[in-house]
Amino acid sequence: MEIIINGQTEQSPPGTIAELVTRKGLAPGSLVVELNQTIIKQEQWQTTSLKAGDRLELLSFVGGG
């Protein structure tokens, strides 16, 4: 299925946000996920299914000084 991640169209198998994060090798501890302009809490990632045409923004926060 086709979804849009950070403004880029990508092909992705059906699944949940948690599965997508794992496939992409992202660190969940510093990640914020916005799905169709709604921030999804990390505890909901396992139960939030992705559908064709969904728009995701994956934002990682990095500390520094």
C-alpha positions as CSV (number, residue, x, y, z in Angstrom):
1,M,0.0,0.0,0.0
2,E,1.1,3.6,-0.5
3,I,1.5,6.0,2.4
4,I,3.2,9.3,2.8
5,I,6.0,9.6,5.4
6,N,7.5,13.0,6.0
7,G,6.2,14.2,2.7
8,Q,7.6,11.3,0.7
9,T,5.4,8.6,-0.9
10,E,6.5,5.1,0.2
11,Q,5.3,1.6,-0.3
12,S,4.5,-0.2,2.9
13,P,2.9,-3.6,3.8
14,P,-0.3,-3.3,5.9
15,G,0.4,-3.1,9.6
16,T,0.5,-0.9,12.7
17,I,2.5,2.2,13.6
18,A,4.7,0.0,15.9
19,E,5.5,-2.4,13.0
20,L,6.4,0.5,10.8
21,V,8.7,2.0,13.4
22,T,10.4,-1.3,13.9
23,R,10.8,-1.9,10.1
24,K,12.4,1.5,9.8
25,G,14.8,0.9,12.7
26,L,13.8,4.0,14.5
27,A,14.3,4.5,18.3
28,P,10.8,4.7,19.8
29,G,12.0,6.5,22.9
30,S,12.8,9.7,21.1
31,L,10.1,9.5,18.4
32,V,6.8,11.4,18.0
33,V,4.3,10.1,15.4
34,E,1.7,12.2,13.8
35,L,-0.9,10.4,11.7
36,N,-3.2,12.4,9.5
37,Q,-2.5,15.6,11.6
38,T,-3.1,13.8,14.9
39,I,-0.3,12.9,17.3
40,I,-0.6,9.3,18.3
41,K,0.6,8.4,21.8
42,Q,3.2,5.7,21.9
43,E,0.9,3.3,23.9
44,Q,-1.5,3.4,20.9
45,W,1.1,2.4,18.3
46,Q,0.5,-1.3,18.7
47,T,-3.3,-0.9,18.0
48,T,-3.2,1.9,15.4
49,S,-3.4,0.3,11.9
50,L,-2.2,2.1,8.8
51,K,-4.3,2.5,5.7
52,A,-3.4,3.4,2.1
53,G,-3.1,7.1,1.7
54,D,-2.3,7.8,5.3
55,R,0.1,10.7,6.0
56,L,2.6,10.3,8.7
57,E,5.2,12.6,10.2
58,L,7.9,10.9,12.1
59,L,9.8,13.3,14.3
60,S,12.9,12.3,16.3
61,F,14.3,14.5,19.1
62,V,18.0,14.6,19.8
63,G,19.5,16.3,22.8
64,G,22.6,18.4,22.6
65,G,24.3,21.4,23.9
